Each structure stands twice: as structure tokens, then as C-alpha cells.
Amino acid sequence: MPELADGHDLGLPIANSNVKQLLTKFLKSRRQGISPRTIEFYEACLTPLVTSYNLTHTDINLFLSNLTCHNGKNAYYRAIRAFCNWLFRQGYVKENPIVKVDSPKMTKVILPSLTNEQVEHLIEKADNIRDKCVIILFTDSGMRLNELVNIKASHIDWESQMIIIWGKGGKQRKAPFTSRTAKMLKQIVRNSNGANNIWGIRRRGIQIMLHRLEKETGFPCNPHTFRRTFASRLHRAGLDVEHIMRLGGWESLDMVLRYTRSVKFEDSLKIYQNAKLYDEE
């Protein structure tokens, strides 16, 4: 059974103050520049574990098996792995319990994306030019919500039709947009007061707007769906997955391949439907 380097047994109930302090130290130890939302992610995933379970491989497995979020279990596993690895590196445990815990198996579902017609319908249903611009910019660029929320007028390069944004881990990249979007963006910037961003609303305001449109239209309307739509549209247009990865700011091809699985199936289905499988009677 793993033990704290100072002799405290990690087989004891995790709710003890010593391990709570270690969780606090872990959260504070995350490197500078990391997103506050990432810290919130760690805290949200780890708190249920450390308040109700022991930090042993048996209890970690039990905790993961009791979760009902299916593919969401992988997020909890990543947070636990980061915490256990940190405890081991810092010398707080003699054995790393995560070594004996297998990562949860992910189900490979076909994730939804929007058709061009559905995107146009959402734009039509949006209340104002700002909301219309948010939707079309999401679809044009594949931006994440935090990236879009933090856009200022000085970040926009009108000549190259690019926006300088800061993605995950504080990494800077450029996101493209189309001429149609440029016309809307110029109206937004003209009416902007130059405060926190060009939109005049923050993250929660955009989420509320998208949720309203989803309820009104019945279409999935959230940043993740728009990001998948961005990847799928580019793939249909013939772009290689490596180009899509760079344009969307993904770290690896894995997520791009997941996002474009529906496109590959649709292409295969068209070939099937056009094939002469049987002689016509």
C-alpha cells in the first residue's frame, strides 16, 4: 500500500486534512500560464475522489467504475493521473497508485457536426449582427470558446483575414476567417467600446445565446459542435487532416480524425448507394 514519504499512510480515508493540503498544493503547483479553467477541471475531478475514497489503485478503479459519464471517465482519469504523478515526483508517495490503473475504454461514437443548411438556419435565427457573427466565426475558424471570447480589435489582421488568438497552454496561433465574416466583424468592431473584447459580453453571455438557439432550432449549438463542423467542412473541401490540425490549433491528429469520422462514413455511404449491387429487375 502506498505511503506518504513522511510516514502518513495513504490507505487511510482520503478526507484527512493532510491529503486535502496535498491537493491544495497540487493545484497551486500547476505551471504559470495554465488556464484557470484547467485548474477548475482538476479540482472538480479530484475533489469527489479525495473526499470519499482512498488513494489506492483499488479505490481509484472503484471510483472510475462508479462514474456514469461514460467517455467522460477519461477526463477524471487524466486528472487523477496528473495528481498521482505529482505526488510520486514530489516524494509524497513511495509507490504511484496510477501505475496499476488502466485508462477507461472510450466508446467511438460519431460526433455530431452541422450541415451548411443548419449553420445558415442558426445564423438566420440569431437575434442580432453580433450573435450572427459569433456563429459564423466559430464555423469559419474552429475557435474554442475562450479564444473567441478574448478577441480584441487589435488582434484582427484585416488584410490577411486572420485573428491572433491564444489557445490552450497560452500558445499563440492565427485563426482564419472568410470575407463574409469580415463584413460582420467590421460592424462589430465599429460598435465596440474597446473594453474586454469586441463582443460586449463575456463567456456566459455567449453560452446563454447558443443555448437559446439550440432550444429554438433543435440543432446542437455549442462551441464543440462548431469546432467539429469546421473540421468536417474542410475535410469535405479536400483538405488533408494535417492542414486541418494546424488551422484548428490541435496538438495531434487524434481529435481531427475523430471529428472527421462522420465525413468518411458519408463518403463511403455515397459510394455504396451509387454502386450497382444487384441487377435491376
KOLTOR-783440 format. One record per residue (C-alpha): residue number from 1; residue in one letter; x, z, y. Coordinates in pm, whole numbers, m for minus. Layout:
<recs>
   i aa      u      w      v
 NUM  A      X      Z      Y
...
</recs>
This chain:
<recs>
   i aa      u      w      v
   1  M      0      0      0
   2  P    144    m93    341
   3  E    254    188    565
   4  L    333    229    928
   5  A    707    241    983
   6  D    672    588   1130
   7  G    508    715    812
   8  H    138    671    901
   9  D    m45    525    603
  10  L   m240    208    679
  11  G   m459    283    379
  12  L   m631    547    592
  13  P   m950    447    779
  14  I   m856    197   1045
  15  A  m1069    369   1309
  16  N   m793    626   1362
  17  S   m653    637   1713
  18  N   m305    529   1603
  19  V   m416    186   1482
  20  K   m651    145   1778
  21  Q   m348    190   2000
  22  L   m164    m73   1797
  23  L   m448   m319   1852
  24  T   m430   m249   2225
  25  K    m53   m304   2218
  26  F   m102   m629   2028
  27  L   m349   m762   2286
  28  K   m116   m670   2571
  29  S    181   m827   2392
  30  R     37  m1178   2395
  31  R    270  m1411   2584
  32  Q    231  m1474   2956
  33  G     15  m1770   3046
  34  I   m217  m1732   2749
  35  S   m583  m1783   2835
  36  P   m791  m1468   2898
  37  R  m1047  m1622   2664
  38  T   m787  m1625   2387
  39  I   m735  m1251   2439
  40  E  m1113  m1208   2422
  41  F  m1114  m1411   2100
  42  Y   m855  m1181   1938
  43  E  m1039   m871   2049
  44  A  m1379   m997   1931
  45  C  m1244  m1095   1588
  46  L  m1026   m789   1527
  47  T  m1243   m506   1656
  48  P  m1501   m527   1371
  49  L  m1216   m520   1119
  50  V  m1026   m224   1260
  51  T  m1337    m13   1320
  52  S  m1486    m46    971
  53  Y  m1215   m149    725
  54  N   m867    m52    613
  55  L   m580   m283    690
  56  T   m507   m376    328
  57  H   m530   m715    165
  58  T   m825   m588    m42
  59  D  m1023   m482    265
  60  I   m929   m791    463
  61  N  m1066  m1005    179
  62  L  m1378   m790    169
  63  F  m1423   m819    545
  64  L  m1393  m1200    533
  65  S  m1629  m1229    236
  66  N  m1893  m1023    418
  67  L  m1895  m1259    716
  68  T  m2185  m1505    726
  69  C  m2040  m1754    973
  70  H  m1910  m1996    704
  71  N  m1646  m2214    877
  72  G  m1624  m1950   1150
  73  K  m1444  m1727    898
  74  N  m1131  m1929    960
  75  A  m1123  m1810   1322
  76  Y  m1135  m1446   1207
  77  Y   m862  m1517    953
  78  R   m634  m1666   1222
  79  A   m679  m1361   1444
  80  I   m612  m1120   1156
  81  R   m305  m1320   1052
  82  A   m166  m1305   1407
  83  F   m224   m928   1422
  84  C    m69   m860   1079
  85  N    231  m1083   1150
  86  W    287   m898   1479
  87  L    265   m558   1307
  88  F    520   m672   1049
  89  R    761   m824   1303
  90  Q    747   m512   1518
  91  G    820   m289   1220
  92  Y    485   m109   1219
  93  V    420   m206    856
  94  K    665   m232    566
  95  E    456   m496    389
  96  N    246   m766    551
  97  P   m107   m747    403
  98  I   m200  m1103    513
  99  V     53  m1245    264
 100  K   m190  m1166    m17
 101  V   m495  m1309    163
 102  D   m583  m1675    120
 103  S   m729  m1860    416
 104  P  m1107  m1919    385
 105  K  m1204  m2256    245
 106  M  m1351  m2484    511
 107  T  m1655  m2698    437
 108  K  m1602  m3055    556
 109  V  m1923  m3127    742
 110  I  m1976  m3439    951
 111  L  m1979  m3300   1305
 112  P  m2237  m3447   1544
 113  S  m2148  m3679   1829
 114  L  m2371  m3867   2073
 115  T  m2456  m4234   2087
 116  N  m2422  m4426   2414
 117  E  m2801  m4425   2444
 118  Q  m2817  m4047   2405
 119  V  m2547  m3996   2669
 120  E  m2737  m4221   2910
 121  H  m3057  m4026   2842
 122  L  m2883  m3697   2923
 123  I  m2746  m3842   3245
 124  E  m3094  m3965   3338
 125  K  m3247  m3622   3272
 126  A  m2984  m3434   3476
 127  D  m3124  m3287   3798
 128  N  m2859  m3397   4047
 129  I  m2544  m3601   4101
 130  R  m2321  m3303   4017
 131  D  m2482  m3247   3676
 132  K  m2476  m3620   3601
 133  C  m2108  m3631   3691
 134  V  m2029  m3333   3465
 135  I  m2185  m3510   3166
 136  I  m2019  m3846   3224
 137  L  m1680  m3687   3296
 138  F  m1699  m3486   2973
 139  T  m1772  m3807   2785
 140  D  m1508  m4014   2968
 141  S  m1222  m3770   2934
 142  G  m1286  m3542   2637
 143  M  m1207  m3242   2858
 144  R  m1259  m2887   2741
 145  L  m1495  m2671   2946
 146  N  m1217  m2463   3107
 147  E  m1032  m2781   3203
 148  L  m1336  m2928   3374
 149  V  m1434  m2604   3546
 150  N  m1095  m2573   3718
 151  I  m1079  m2922   3872
 152  K   m995  m2927   4243
 153  A   m991  m3228   4474
 154  S   m611  m3222   4490
 155  H   m595  m3271   4111
 156  I   m759  m3615   4127
 157  D   m547  m3931   4141
 158  W   m793  m4194   4260
 159  E   m554  m4485   4226
 160  S   m476  m4433   3858
 161  Q   m817  m4272   3786
 162  M   m658  m3966   3633
 163  I   m713  m3594   3675
 164  I   m429  m3347   3631
 165  I   m555  m3059   3420
 166  W   m411  m2755   3247
 167  G   m508  m2739   2882
 168  K   m459  m2479   2610
 169  G   m148  m2267   2644
 170  G   m104  m2367   3010
 171  K      8  m2718   2915
 172  Q    m41  m2976   3186
 173  R   m178  m3319   3099
 174  K   m366  m3609   3256
 175  A   m725  m3696   3170
 176  P   m863  m4045   3244
 177  F  m1200  m4137   3391
 178  T  m1385  m4464   3447
 179  S  m1479  m4647   3767
 180  R  m1840  m4542   3725
 181  T  m1734  m4178   3715
 182  A  m1506  m4229   4015
 183  K  m1808  m4319   4233
 184  M  m1983  m3997   4135
 185  L  m1667  m3788   4174
 186  K  m1616  m3913   4529
 187  Q  m1964  m3796   4623
 188  I  m1896  m3457   4463
 189  V  m1564  m3416   4647
 190  R  m1719  m3514   4982
 191  N  m1978  m3238   4940
 192  S  m1733  m2982   4804
 193  N  m1642  m2683   5020
 194  G  m1293  m2674   4866
 195  A  m1342  m2330   4713
 196  N  m1270  m2254   4348
 197  N  m1347  m2604   4220
 198  I  m1521  m2928   4317
 199  W  m1847  m2833   4145
 200  G  m1958  m2530   4344
 201  I  m2049  m2349   4020
 202  R  m1843  m2174   3759
 203  R  m1826  m2185   3381
 204  R  m2153  m2004   3318
 205  G  m2344  m2231   3555
 206  I  m2232  m2542   3366
 207  Q  m2321  m2381   3032
 208  I  m2671  m2298   3157
 209  M  m2721  m2654   3279
 210  L  m2611  m2804   2947
 211  H  m2830  m2561   2750
 212  R  m3132  m2663   2958
 213  L  m3067  m3030   2889
 214  E  m3030  m2961   2518
 215  K  m3367  m2786   2506
 216  E  m3531  m3063   2709
 217  T  m3390  m3360   2515
 218  G  m3329  m3218   2169
 219  F  m2975  m3363   2172
 220  P  m2667  m3145   2113
 221  C  m2538  m3093   2465
 222  N  m2221  m2886   2481
 223  P  m1851  m2947   2558
 224  H  m1754  m2967   2190
 225  T  m2012  m3238   2123
 226  F  m1894  m3437   2426
 227  R  m1535  m3400   2305
 228  R  m1632  m3539   1965
 229  T  m1825  m3816   2140
 230  F  m1514  m3904   2342
 231  A  m1305  m3935   2024
 232  S  m1573  m4130   1836
 233  R  m1630  m4379   2117
 234  L  m1259  m4452   2148
 235  H  m1231  m4492   1771
 236  R  m1520  m4741   1771
 237  A  m1345  m4928   2051
 238  G  m1046  m4974   1821
 239  L   m803  m4709   1948
 240  D   m564  m4562   1695
 241  V   m607  m4191   1621
 242  E   m264  m4114   1768
 243  H   m370  m4263   2103
 244  I   m693  m4061   2089
 245  M   m492  m3747   2014
 246  R   m273  m3797   2322
 247  L   m560  m3893   2553
 248  G   m764  m3590   2447
 249  G   m477  m3342   2452
 250  W   m495  m3244   2084
 251  E   m190  m3079   1930
 252  S   m224  m3262   1596
 253  L   m419  m3537   1426
 254  D   m623  m3297   1210
 255  M   m905  m3239   1457
 256  V   m917  m3605   1566
 257  L   m956  m3708   1202
 258  R  m1239  m3457   1161
 259  Y  m1411  m3586   1474
 260  T  m1389  m3950   1368
 261  R  m1512  m3900   1011
 262  S  m1867  m3995   1114
 263  V  m1738  m4322   1260
 264  K  m1557  m4408    938
 265  F  m1873  m4339    739
 266  E  m2086  m4554    968
 267  D  m1838  m4841    937
 268  S  m1845  m4812    559
 269  L  m2225  m4796    562
 270  K  m2248  m5121    760
 271  I  m2028  m5294    503
 272  Y  m2250  m5156    227
 273  Q  m2569  m5271    397
 274  N  m2430  m5620    454
 275  A  m2297  m5656    102
 276  K  m2487  m5872   m147
 277  L  m2506  m5612   m422
 278  Y  m2787  m5786   m609
 279  D  m2921  m6138   m620
 280  E  m3229  m6170   m405
 281  E  m3540  m6236   m608
</recs>
